[in-house]
Amino acid sequence: MALNLEDMKRTSRFNTFSSRVLEELHHFIIYPHQRDALLALRTWYNNDCTRIGLVVIPTGGGKSGIAVLAPYVLNTTRVLVVTPSLQITNQLAADFGRQPTKSFYVKQGIVTGDAADMFVEPVRIVNEGRDLGDLAENLVIVNAHKFGTNSSVDWEKLNQKAFNLLIVDEAHHFPAPTWSKIVSHFKCKIVFLTATPFRGGQPILDNQDGRICFEISLNSLMNNGIIRRTQFLEIGNHVDSGVERMHLLSKEILRILDKHDQCDNVVQHQAMVLMKEKNDTTSFATQLNKISPNSAASYTGDTKNSNSVLQRFENGQLRVLVVCGKLLEGYDRKQVSLCVIARNVQPQSKVLFTQFVGRCLRKIRPDDPVDGTILTHVFYNQRQNYENLNEIAEEDPDDEQD
């Protein structure tokens, strides 16, 4: 019997290759905990659980690999992926295969480059809220803010059953109003991915909403050699002025980067600095550039030509990026081996600290000899945050909307 339109709607590359992926899952070059998480999700939904399945993976532990394989493992057809920022949207789109031969699947040897076009589901990134009502593609990635209060989304016309899998990345933003509305609207399987499953001191899920299907600790990832081990360094004295703190940290940043380069001389290592106020990012970058010309730039919501600044950092033209309200979560730049806390992050705000220092935990390669270094000044009182780093975080990072 010929396939009809309804059959076409139920067919995608995800469910076409689902059985083959499951057959080969144990042979794929992925981390064992990624495989365990995927199988835990499959068991969760095979047991007819309709609630949310939560996967907790520390920063640098490969959440994106789980995200891009989940649609195949769960035998889905149409998938909506929700992210908190444009930066994360673009990174996930690359992993899913916006350019199929550069996808996670090809990089990890899951599919050959010449077969990628047939295996990879085409990616649609939604840039305007009004486009949400016209989604013909089987894989759609959207920034959650496109569903926000000021968006042009017509919720009444948005089919609640348009997708059969919703993946929520950096899910600690739930249950903020926009995120809650998205999750409650779509009637499908829902996978939450985060390193920090708390918000406002409370779990993001209760037993009625769902539960943790899989989790692994930061120490386990370090002990298994998946992410860098960490070093914590405090410098200065409590009597140092703001200018003195900035000068001391600037010199130490350049010293540590030089040390990292000597330890692994095939990599030019980089640093990210976290500030509280936007104006301070410019001052800090200026101080660094006085010591090492053209080595640093600030990156905030007010930065002119922000894409150009980020491109210069990613091209290695800049050694240091000084941020405020941007790139606090989900940003993947493995050359970053040093994170600098140049503000007082309160101990109860564990997500901000945990997510930001996660920028320096990703390894360049399995035998990466460099430890991720967390640098601060004693004035900012960050030792307790570091000592609590392996605990599950409880507050939301104050990242700006992209």
C-alpha positions in Angstrom: 0.0 0.0 0.0 1.3 3.4 -0.9 2.4 5.8 1.9 0.0 8.7 2.4 0.6 12.1 3.9 0.1 10.9 7.5 2.8 8.3 6.9 5.1 11.1 5.7 4.5 13.1 8.8 5.5 10.1 10.9 8.7 9.5 9.1 12.0 11.2 9.7 15.7 10.2 9.7 15.5 9.9 13.4 13.0 7.0 13.4 14.3 5.6 10.1 17.7 5.0 11.6 16.6 4.4 15.2 17.0 0.7 15.3 20.4 0.8 13.6 21.6 3.4 16.1 20.4 1.2 19.0 22.2 -1.8 17.5 25.5 0.1 17.3 25.2 2.3 20.4 27.7 0.2 22.4 30.2 0.5 19.5 30.0 4.3 19.1 32.9 6.4 20.3 31.0 8.2 23.0 31.5 8.4 26.8 30.1 5.5 28.8 28.0 7.9 30.8 26.5 9.3 27.6 25.5 5.8 26.6 24.1 5.1 30.0 22.1 8.3 30.0 20.6 7.6 26.6 19.6 4.1 27.6 18.1 5.4 30.9 15.9 7.8 28.9 14.8 5.0 26.7 13.9 2.8 29.6 12.1 5.7 31.2 9.8 6.2 28.2 9.5 2.5 27.4 7.9 2.1 30.8 5.2 4.5 29.6 6.3 7.4 31.8 4.9 10.5 30.4 6.6 12.9 32.8 9.8 14.7 32.2 13.1 12.8 32.1 15.9 14.8 33.6 19.6 14.1 32.8 22.2 15.9 35.1 25.6 16.1 33.5 28.3 18.5 34.9 29.6 21.2 32.5 32.0 19.7 30.0 30.6 16.2 30.4 28.9 16.0 27.0 25.3 17.0 27.3 25.2 18.0 23.6 26.1 14.4 22.6 23.2 13.1 24.6 20.9 15.8 23.0 21.8 14.9 19.4 21.5 11.1 19.9 18.3 11.2 21.9 16.0 11.6 18.9 17.4 8.4 17.4 17.5 6.4 20.6 13.9 7.4 21.5 12.6 6.6 18.0 11.1 10.1 17.4 10.0 11.9 14.3 9.7 15.6 15.0 11.9 17.3 17.6 11.9 20.7 19.2 15.0 21.9 21.0 14.8 24.9 23.3 17.9 26.8 24.5 18.5 29.9 26.6 20.7 31.8 24.2 21.6 32.3 20.6 25.2 31.1 21.3 23.9 27.7 22.6 21.4 27.5 19.7 24.2 27.9 17.2 26.5 25.3 19.0 23.7 22.7 19.1 22.8 23.4 15.5 26.4 22.6 14.6 26.4 19.4 16.6 23.1 18.3 15.1 24.5 18.9 11.7 23.7 22.2 10.1 26.7 21.2 8.1 26.2 17.4 8.1 29.9 16.5 7.5 30.9 18.6 10.6 28.2 17.2 12.9 28.8 15.4 16.1 27.8 12.2 14.4 30.7 12.4 11.9 33.2 13.7 14.4 32.5 10.8 16.7 32.5 8.2 13.9 28.8 7.4 14.3 28.3 7.9 10.5 30.8 8.4 7.7 31.2 11.8 6.0 29.9 10.5 2.7 26.7 9.2 4.4 26.1 12.2 6.6 23.6 13.9 4.2 21.4 10.8 4.3 21.7 10.3 8.1 21.5 13.8 9.5 18.0 15.5 9.8 18.1 19.0 8.4 18.1 21.7 11.0 15.7 24.7 11.2 16.7 27.6 13.5 13.7 29.8 14.4 14.7 33.4 14.5 11.3 35.0 14.8 8.4 34.1 17.1 5.9 34.4 14.3 7.7 31.6 12.4 6.8 29.1 15.2 3.3 28.6 13.7 4.8 27.3 10.4 7.2 24.5 11.3 7.4 21.9 8.6 10.9 20.6 9.5 11.5 17.6 11.7 14.2 19.3 13.8 13.6 22.8 15.1 15.9 24.7 17.4 14.7 27.9 19.1 15.8 30.3 21.8 13.2 30.2 24.6 12.9 34.0 24.5 11.2 33.7 21.1 8.2 32.4 23.1 8.4 35.2 25.6 5.9 37.8 26.7 6.8 40.2 23.9 7.0 37.6 21.2 4.5 37.3 18.3 3.7 33.6 19.1 0.0 32.7 18.6 -0.3 30.0 21.2 -3.8 29.1 20.1 -2.6 28.2 16.6 0.6 26.4 17.8 -0.2 22.7 17.6 0.3 21.1 21.0 1.2 17.8 19.2 3.4 19.3 16.6 6.4 17.5 18.1 6.9 14.1 19.8 10.1 15.1 21.6 11.0 18.3 23.4 14.6 18.7 24.5 15.2 21.5 26.9 18.9 22.4 27.2 20.2 24.2 30.3 16.9 23.2 31.9 17.7 24.9 35.2 15.9 27.9 33.7 12.7 26.0 34.3 10.2 26.8 35.9 10.6 30.4 34.9 7.3 31.6 33.3 8.3 31.3 29.6 10.0 28.0 30.1 7.0 26.6 32.0 4.6 27.7 29.3 6.7 26.0 26.6 6.9 22.7 28.6 3.2 22.7 29.5 2.1 23.5 26.0 3.6 20.7 24.0 2.2 17.2 24.7 5.1 14.9 24.0 8.1 13.3 25.5 10.3 15.8 27.3 14.0 15.6 28.1 15.7 18.1 30.4 19.5 18.5 30.3 21.4 20.5 32.8 24.4 20.5 35.1 22.5 22.3 37.9 18.9 21.0 38.5 17.8 23.6 41.0 16.3 27.1 40.7 15.7 29.5 43.6 16.9 26.9 46.1 14.3 24.3 45.0 14.5 21.3 42.6 13.3 22.2 39.1 11.2 19.1 39.1 9.0 17.5 41.7 7.8 13.9 41.6 4.6 14.9 39.7 6.6 16.6 36.9 9.3 13.9 36.5 12.5 12.8 38.0 16.2 12.4 37.5 16.7 9.6 35.0 20.5 9.8 35.1 23.2 11.8 36.8 27.0 11.8 37.2 29.1 13.8 39.5 31.9 16.3 38.7 34.4 14.3 40.6 33.5 11.2 38.6 34.1 13.0 35.3 37.5 14.2 36.6 38.5 10.8 37.9 37.5 9.3 34.6 39.7 11.8 32.7 36.8 13.3 30.8 37.2 16.9 32.1 40.1 18.8 33.5 41.0 18.7 37.1 40.9 22.1 38.8 43.2 24.3 40.7 42.0 27.3 42.8 44.2 30.3 43.3 43.6 33.3 45.5 45.9 36.3 45.3 46.2 39.7 47.0 45.1 41.3 50.3 41.8 42.5 51.6 43.2 46.1 51.8 43.9 46.2 48.0 42.0 48.9 46.2 39.8 48.1 43.1 42.6 49.3 40.8 45.2 47.2 42.6 43.0 44.1 42.4 42.6 44.6 38.7 46.3 45.1 38.2 47.3 42.0 40.3 44.7 39.8 38.5 45.8 41.0 35.1 49.5 40.2 35.7 48.5 36.8 37.1 46.3 36.0 34.2 49.1 36.5 31.7 51.5 34.5 34.0 49.1 31.5 34.2 48.4 31.5 30.5 52.1 31.5 29.8 52.5 28.6 32.2 49.7 26.7 30.5 51.3 27.3 27.1 54.6 25.9 28.4 52.9 22.9 29.8 51.2 22.2 26.4 53.0 24.1 23.7 50.8 23.1 20.8 47.9 25.1 22.2 47.5 28.9 22.8 45.5 28.9 26.0 42.9 31.5 26.8 41.1 33.0 29.8 37.6 34.4 30.6 37.0 36.9 33.3 33.7 37.3 35.1 32.7 40.9 36.2 29.6 42.3 38.0 29.2 45.6 36.1 29.5 46.2 32.4 31.6 49.3 32.8 34.2 47.3 34.7 34.7 44.9 31.8 36.1 47.7 29.7 38.4 48.9 32.5 39.7 45.4 33.1 40.3 44.8 29.4 42.1 48.1 29.2 44.4 47.2 32.1 45.3 43.9 30.4 46.0 45.6 27.1 48.4 48.0 28.9 50.5 45.0 30.0 50.0 42.9 26.8 48.8 45.0 23.9 45.7 43.7 22.0 45.3 40.7 24.2 41.9 41.4 25.7 38.4 42.7 25.0 35.2 43.1 26.9 32.0 41.3 25.9 28.6 42.4 27.3 25.1 43.1 26.0 26.3 46.6 25.2 29.4 45.5 23.2 29.4 47.0 19.7 30.3 44.5 17.0 29.9 41.7 19.5 30.0 39.0 16.9 33.4 40.4 15.7 34.8 40.4 19.2 33.7 36.8 19.8 35.1 35.8 16.4 38.5 37.4 17.3 38.5 35.4 20.6 37.6 32.2 18.8 40.3 32.8 16.1 42.9 33.2 18.9 43.5 36.9 18.2 42.5 37.6 21.8 43.9 35.8 24.8 41.3 37.1 27.3 37.6 37.8 27.1 36.1 39.9 30.0 32.4 39.2 30.3 29.4 40.4 32.2 26.0 38.8 31.6 27.1 36.8 28.5 28.6 33.4 27.9 28.0 32.3 31.5 26.7 28.9 30.5 26.9 26.5 27.6 29.8 28.2 25.8 32.2 25.6 24.4 35.8 26.9 23.9 38.3 24.2 24.9 41.3 26.5 24.6 39.9 28.3 27.7 41.9 26.9 30.6 41.6 29.8 33.0 38.5 31.3 34.6 38.8 34.5 36.6 36.2 35.5 39.2 36.5 39.3 39.6 33.3 39.8 41.5 31.7 38.5 44.7 29.5 35.6 43.7 27.4 34.7 46.7 27.7 31.2 48.1 24.0 30.5 47.6 24.4 31.4 43.9 26.0 28.2 43.0 24.8 27.9 39.5 26.6 31.1 38.4 29.9 30.0 39.9 29.5 26.4 38.7 28.4 27.3 35.2 31.1 29.9 34.7 34.1 27.9 35.9 32.8 25.1 33.7 34.2 27.1 30.8 37.7 26.0 31.7 37.0 22.3 32.3 36.7 21.0 28.8 39.8 19.1 27.6 41.5 19.9 24.3 42.2 16.2 23.9 42.1 13.1 26.2 45.7 13.5 27.3 45.4 17.3 27.9 48.0 17.9 30.7 46.7 21.3 31.7 44.5 21.7 34.8 41.6 24.1 34.7 42.6 27.1 36.9 40.1 29.2 38.8 41.7 32.5 39.8 40.3 35.2 42.1 41.3 37.9 44.5 40.8 37.3 48.3 38.6 40.4 48.4 35.9 38.4 46.5 35.6 35.6 49.0 35.2 32.7 46.5 36.9 29.9 48.3 33.7 28.5 49.7 32.2 28.4 46.2 35.2 26.4 45.0 35.0 24.0 48.0 31.3 23.5 47.2 31.9 23.0 43.4 31.0 19.4 43.4 27.6 20.0 45.0 24.5 20.4 42.9 23.9 24.1 42.3 20.8 26.0 43.5 20.6 29.4 41.7 20.3 30.6 38.2 23.1 32.4 36.4 22.3 36.0 35.5 22.9 35.5 31.8 21.3 38.2 29.5 18.9 37.3 26.9 20.4 37.0 23.4 
